[in-house]
């Protein structure tokens, strides 16, 4: 509690430094406010019961959406003709778009069109440096609302005044983005990462570079919609609704290990997942998993799936195993089998491949140094693709921005990433320094989100960046679970980006 | 839950994925319940409005713009439902009642249900805290009681971080005069 009072007081002093003279009085006020907190009597059984009731409700039930329309159909004799109509009409649409829908589309805009980026630090520079993910927020100032220049491919974010992003707030989690939150009980040993650059000096010759902002690509679904809106289902006449648009389409395969296919026509997004009712049979004895699937097998299965379902993956590079799954390094022996400390029961039943996105031959990475792109999950038990997600139409606006050209500035950013841990100094906590050596970087694009203060939207950006490989494998008893560290080259974007730094205990 | 995860979840929810909505539910249910409780001080009412909040969210999630964040939208639903709750109870249909702190015996016909164990504390404090505007009280509760950072509070109340900080500072200044007696009462009641 004391820590929280101190933080609240410091915030007050930041606003009005003269208040520090009244610390005793203010401390009493804040303490009293804390004492006022009522016992809310939150009842977990209530929460569970409500969740159960909600799970029985159809999504979007207050409106007769296309999605709920399909979800509520139970009579096969109704479903079959409707599904046939849908598929019949949909096929020519899909065929028209087959070669181009997921292809790259870029619209040039004027330099600096997305406004200026700024980091609004909430913490002192020391605490910002010590934070795992940084304590600042990147915002866009003076940026116009997100728009697309093409009529059918534009998206207009015209609802104002609501900010975006869930922020932090998980008390007790390691991904604590704000130093003022209550931290979990500290471990006995924490590892402090320090970065050391051991590569060659790099000439940063480009003074400007393109920042990409993704825009939604709407699909013309009018052909699909037309026969449906004249359809009388018996319990509702769809033709009585006016100006009806098609937002999403949901279909499922009514067979064992069938899929659920969901398309979002406003976003230009496709999601394929398992039709769970046909993947999990209650009471069925599952085959035990004795070894993890090899990458080669996973890639073969995933590629076959893409080919069979004619999903255009030309914009994506060769798949890589997602490396943020702990089992990969912790639970499995080097041979890929089980060990005494990792019984087979712990093995996950799926493995995820990332097909990295490339824009004009430049690979895209996320802030954790992981390749960013289409994700395909392969079910190990059934040796079958279960999910395809993060598959969007790659439509962007791009705008030219000044880049960092001083190598010393880049090195300073790396030094700033050194993590002195956000646990306070204490005799009970032993700190060990782990030096991470970084090699010569390459140019990439960083996928990140930036909040636009003008219209309250979150913007999905690809920003020029340098990616530094971790060249020295740290001591075997520790994990630094990123192979790369990414440093953005656009001023104002930096500390708030997930750096992939993490703290591990043994 | 970071912005990227949230956007993915919203997308899946919009596409009808119940499990994705379940993840949001798990993340927010206690927060929303507490938020409502702070505004009602009545367990059954808070549970009822929490249920309504999530039913409404589920029913309207398809309308949520994926570029917008889930939390401010959800909190706004909860806030509106609390306001509706008190307006429905008031024969005068007061438009200025936003939560239990705005109600008073002068509101003829309104029935204020409070949990018994908080009734005395609430009444003692109400005359001090209801000097604050509803949005100021909200910032105080979220910062002090829920210990949320301003970054998140700003999203919930739909204002900038700076405005939230200023609001909190003003509230503390107002409470400097009002609180000594209140604190005495509270501490006595807690003994």
Interface residues (C-beta under 8 A of the other chain):
Chain A: X4 X8 X11 X12 X14 X15 X16 X25 X26 X28 X29 X30 X32 X33 X34 X35 X36 X37 X38 X39 X40 X41 X42 X43 X46 X47 X50 X51 X53 X54 X55 X57 X59 X60 X61 X62 X63 X65 X67 X71 X120 X122 X137 X146 X157 X159 X161 X162 X163 X164 X165 X166 X167 X168 X169 X170 X171 X175 X177 X178 X180 X181 X182 X247 X248 X250 X262 X263 X264 X267 X269 X271 X273 X366 X389 X390 X449 X453 X456 X457 X458 X459 X460 X498
Chain B: X1 X2 X3 X4 X5 X6 X7 X8 X11 X12 X13 X14 X15 X16 X17 X18 X21 X22 X25 X26 X27 X29 X30 X31 X33 X34 X37 X38 X41 X43 X46 X47 X50 X51 X54 X55 X56 X58 X59 X60 X61 X62 X63 X65 X66 X67 X68 X69 X70 X71 X72 X73 X76 X115 X117 X118 X121 X122 X125 X129 X140 X143 X144 X145 X146 X147 X148 X149 X150 X151 X152 X154 X155 X158 X160 X161 X165 X166 X168 X169 X172 X175 X176 X179 X182 X183 X186 X187 X190
